[in-house]
Amino acid sequence: MTLPVSVDFREEAAEFYAFLKTLTAEDWQAPTLFMDWTPWDVLAHLHYFDEVSLHSAEGEEAFASRRKVLMDAVGEGVSTTQLQREALGHLDGPALLEAWKQTCDELSAKLGACSPKSRLPWFGPDMGASMFTTARYMETWAHAQEIYDLKKVKRKHTDRVRNIVAIGARTFGWTFVNRGLEPPGPVPHLVLTSPSGEVWSYNEPSDEERIEGTAVDFCFTVTQVRNVRDTDLVVTGEVANQWMKVAQCFAGAPVDPPEPGYRVGA
């Protein structure tokens, strides 16, 4: 049985690939509003960690060598951006695009063939195959938005974003713990409208602590693609407001969202 999220991952990558095929040589080197990364940098980041993920899908022994290389480099003060440029700098944008698509397709197939109960090694705790695949989907979706914003193209979203909504809902407590804080209260009620018009509801119903709006705006907020104030989410309650100000569904050290008005899209 194929993991359903692996199909979503493959389809998201295919749409992104088709969009990236429209970029000009100048576009590939234009800075985005995410850390001044160019589209080349964005895709190099995705490709590099898709390759690392392939090693993870092959097991601990295959992954250990890649993990050691990266951790040793970071320990010596080398950024992952530098590593990506050293590994892939010989490729121009179109060549990198083809290399990424091939690796991404291979990864989605390999992850799709994993047992739902299998565990995959990573830089922190091991992850279940479904969550691991969802994380790769989320990374691809979120980083793609940087390039859509650069080109001022309004993106057509699908109900595949439910994968990110699920991560966002599950990482309420972790958002605060990651910042050395106690969660300020029970997780708020989410009432979100999907791109297809379905209403998705999460957590215990509440009128006092509630977040309502589109699923895409919620995904923008928890992936820090947008500041919550640049979305149309209706956020009710002190706990809900505290969460949306710093929501972070991705792993790593605490990161603050962009300032209001900085990343607003097409």
C-alpha positions as CSV (number, residue, x, y, z in Angstrom):
1,M,0.0,0.0,0.0
2,T,1.4,3.4,-1.0
3,L,1.5,6.1,1.7
4,P,-1.2,8.7,0.6
5,V,1.0,11.6,1.6
6,S,3.7,10.4,-0.8
7,V,1.3,10.9,-3.7
8,D,0.6,14.4,-2.5
9,F,4.4,15.0,-2.3
10,R,4.9,13.8,-5.8
11,E,2.0,15.9,-7.2
12,E,3.1,19.0,-5.3
13,A,6.6,18.6,-6.8
14,A,5.2,18.1,-10.3
15,E,3.3,21.4,-10.1
16,F,6.3,23.2,-8.7
17,Y,8.5,21.8,-11.4
18,A,6.1,23.0,-14.1
19,F,6.2,26.5,-12.6
20,L,10.0,26.5,-12.3
21,K,10.3,25.6,-16.0
22,T,9.0,29.2,-16.7
23,L,11.9,30.9,-15.0
24,T,14.4,32.9,-17.0
25,A,18.2,32.9,-16.4
26,E,17.7,36.2,-14.6
27,D,15.0,34.8,-12.4
28,W,17.2,32.0,-11.2
29,Q,19.6,34.6,-9.7
30,A,17.1,37.1,-8.3
31,P,16.9,37.4,-4.5
32,T,13.6,36.4,-2.9
33,L,12.3,37.9,0.4
34,F,13.4,34.7,2.3
35,M,16.9,35.5,3.5
36,D,17.7,36.9,0.1
37,W,17.9,33.3,-1.3
38,T,17.6,33.1,-5.0
39,P,15.4,30.5,-6.7
40,W,18.6,28.6,-7.3
41,D,19.3,28.6,-3.5
42,V,15.8,27.5,-2.7
43,L,15.9,24.6,-5.1
44,A,19.5,23.6,-4.0
45,H,18.2,23.5,-0.4
46,L,15.3,21.2,-1.4
47,H,17.5,19.0,-3.6
48,Y,20.3,18.6,-1.0
49,F,17.9,17.5,1.7
50,D,15.9,15.3,-0.6
51,E,19.2,13.5,-1.3
52,V,19.9,13.2,2.4
53,S,16.3,11.9,2.9
54,L,17.0,9.2,0.3
55,H,19.8,8.0,2.5
56,S,17.5,8.0,5.5
57,A,14.9,5.9,3.6
58,E,17.7,3.4,3.0
59,G,18.3,2.9,6.7
60,E,20.5,4.0,9.6
61,E,23.7,2.7,8.1
62,A,23.3,4.6,4.8
63,F,22.1,7.7,6.6
64,A,24.9,7.8,9.2
65,S,27.6,8.9,6.8
66,R,25.5,11.8,5.4
67,R,24.6,12.9,8.9
68,K,28.2,12.9,10.0
69,V,29.3,15.0,7.0
70,L,26.7,17.6,7.7
71,M,27.1,17.7,11.4
72,D,30.9,17.9,11.2
73,A,30.6,20.8,8.8
74,V,28.1,22.7,10.9
75,G,30.3,22.1,13.9
76,E,33.1,23.8,12.0
77,G,31.0,26.8,11.3
78,V,30.0,25.9,7.7
79,S,26.4,26.8,6.9
80,T,24.1,24.4,5.1
81,T,23.8,27.1,2.4
82,Q,27.6,26.8,1.8
83,L,27.4,23.0,1.7
84,Q,24.6,23.2,-0.9
85,R,26.6,25.6,-3.0
86,E,29.7,23.5,-2.8
87,A,27.8,20.3,-3.7
88,L,25.6,21.8,-6.5
89,G,27.3,25.0,-7.7
90,H,28.4,23.4,-11.0
91,L,24.7,23.2,-12.0
92,D,22.8,26.2,-13.5
93,G,19.1,26.6,-12.7
94,P,17.7,24.4,-15.5
95,A,20.2,21.6,-14.8
96,L,19.5,21.8,-11.0
97,L,15.8,21.7,-11.7
98,E,16.1,18.4,-13.6
99,A,18.4,16.9,-11.0
100,W,16.0,17.9,-8.2
101,K,13.0,16.5,-10.0
102,Q,14.7,13.1,-10.6
103,T,15.7,12.9,-6.9
104,C,12.3,14.1,-5.7
105,D,10.5,11.5,-7.8
106,E,12.8,8.8,-6.5
107,L,12.3,9.9,-2.9
108,S,8.5,10.0,-3.2
109,A,8.5,6.5,-4.6
110,K,10.8,5.1,-1.9
111,L,8.8,6.8,0.9
112,G,5.6,5.7,-0.6
113,A,6.8,2.1,-0.4
114,C,7.6,2.3,3.3
115,S,5.5,0.6,5.8
116,P,3.4,3.1,7.8
117,K,4.9,1.6,11.0
118,S,8.5,2.0,9.8
119,R,10.8,4.6,11.5
120,L,13.3,6.7,9.5
121,P,16.5,8.2,11.1
122,W,17.0,12.0,11.0
123,F,19.1,14.7,12.8
124,G,16.8,14.6,15.8
125,P,14.6,11.8,16.9
126,D,13.6,9.1,14.3
127,M,10.3,9.8,12.5
128,G,7.5,7.6,11.3
129,A,7.4,7.2,7.5
130,S,4.2,9.2,7.1
131,M,5.4,12.1,9.2
132,F,8.8,12.1,7.5
133,T,7.0,12.3,4.1
134,T,4.7,15.0,5.3
135,A,7.7,17.0,6.5
136,R,9.2,16.8,3.0
137,Y,5.9,17.8,1.5
138,M,5.7,20.8,3.9
139,E,9.2,22.0,3.1
140,T,8.6,21.8,-0.6
141,W,5.2,23.7,-0.4
142,A,6.6,26.4,1.9
143,H,9.8,27.1,0.0
144,A,8.0,27.1,-3.3
145,Q,6.0,30.1,-2.1
146,E,9.1,32.2,-2.0
147,I,9.5,31.9,-5.7
148,Y,5.8,32.4,-6.4
149,D,6.1,35.6,-4.4
150,L,9.2,36.7,-6.3
151,K,7.4,36.3,-9.6
152,K,4.2,37.8,-8.2
153,V,2.2,34.8,-9.4
154,K,-1.0,33.9,-7.5
155,R,-0.7,30.2,-6.7
156,K,-3.6,27.8,-7.1
157,H,-3.7,25.7,-3.9
158,T,-5.3,22.2,-3.4
159,D,-6.6,20.2,-0.5
160,R,-3.2,18.6,-0.3
161,V,-2.5,21.4,2.2
162,R,-4.4,19.3,4.8
163,N,-1.0,17.6,5.4
164,I,0.4,21.0,6.6
165,V,-2.7,21.8,8.6
166,A,-2.3,18.5,10.5
167,I,1.3,19.3,11.3
168,G,0.4,22.8,12.3
169,A,-2.3,21.5,14.7
170,R,0.0,18.9,16.2
171,T,2.9,21.4,16.9
172,F,0.9,23.8,19.1
173,G,2.7,22.7,22.3
174,W,6.0,22.2,20.6
175,T,6.0,25.8,19.4
176,F,6.2,27.0,23.0
177,V,8.4,24.3,24.4
178,N,10.9,25.0,21.6
179,R,11.1,28.5,22.9
180,G,11.6,27.4,26.5
181,L,8.0,28.3,27.4
182,E,5.1,26.5,28.9
183,P,2.1,26.1,26.5
184,P,-0.2,28.9,27.7
185,G,-3.4,26.8,27.7
186,P,-5.3,24.2,25.8
187,V,-4.9,24.1,22.0
188,P,-7.4,26.4,20.4
189,H,-10.3,25.2,18.2
190,L,-9.5,25.4,14.4
191,V,-12.2,25.9,11.9
192,L,-10.6,26.1,8.5
193,T,-12.0,26.2,5.0
194,S,-10.1,24.1,2.5
195,P,-9.3,25.2,-1.1
196,S,-12.2,23.0,-2.3
197,G,-14.6,24.5,0.1
198,E,-14.8,21.8,2.8
199,V,-14.7,22.8,6.4
200,W,-12.0,21.2,8.5
201,S,-12.3,21.3,12.3
202,Y,-9.6,20.4,14.8
203,N,-9.5,20.2,18.6
204,E,-12.3,20.8,21.1
205,P,-15.0,23.3,20.1
206,S,-14.5,26.7,21.7
207,D,-15.8,30.2,21.2
208,E,-13.2,31.7,23.5
209,E,-10.1,30.2,22.0
210,R,-10.6,29.8,18.2
211,I,-8.9,30.3,14.9
212,E,-11.1,30.6,11.8
213,G,-10.4,31.2,8.2
214,T,-8.8,29.5,5.2
215,A,-6.6,26.4,5.5
216,V,-4.1,28.1,3.3
217,D,-3.8,31.2,5.6
218,F,-3.3,28.8,8.5
219,C,-0.6,27.0,6.6
220,F,1.1,30.3,5.6
221,T,1.2,31.2,9.3
222,V,2.5,28.0,10.8
223,T,5.2,27.7,8.1
224,Q,6.0,31.4,8.6
225,V,5.5,32.1,5.0
226,R,3.4,35.1,6.2
227,N,2.9,37.0,9.3
228,V,-0.6,36.2,10.7
229,R,-1.5,39.9,10.4
230,D,-1.1,39.6,6.6
231,T,-3.7,36.9,6.5
232,D,-7.5,36.9,6.9
233,L,-7.5,34.5,9.8
234,V,-9.9,35.5,12.6
235,V,-8.0,34.8,15.9
236,T,-10.0,34.8,19.1
237,G,-8.5,34.4,22.6
238,E,-5.2,35.1,24.3
239,V,-3.8,31.6,23.8
240,A,-4.8,31.6,20.1
241,N,-3.1,35.0,19.6
242,Q,0.0,34.0,21.4
243,W,0.3,30.9,19.3
244,M,-0.3,32.6,15.9
245,K,2.3,35.2,16.7
246,V,5.1,32.6,16.9
247,A,3.6,29.4,15.3
248,Q,6.3,27.2,13.9
249,C,5.5,23.7,12.5
250,F,9.0,23.0,11.2
251,A,11.9,21.6,13.2
252,G,14.9,23.5,14.4
253,A,15.7,26.4,16.6
254,P,13.0,29.0,17.3
255,V,12.4,31.3,14.3
256,D,10.3,34.5,14.2
257,P,7.8,35.0,11.3
258,P,8.4,37.9,8.8
259,E,7.4,41.3,9.9
260,P,3.9,42.4,9.0
261,G,3.8,43.7,5.4
262,Y,7.1,42.2,4.4
263,R,5.9,39.0,2.6
264,V,2.4,39.6,1.3
265,G,2.5,37.8,-2.1
266,A,0.6,38.6,-5.3
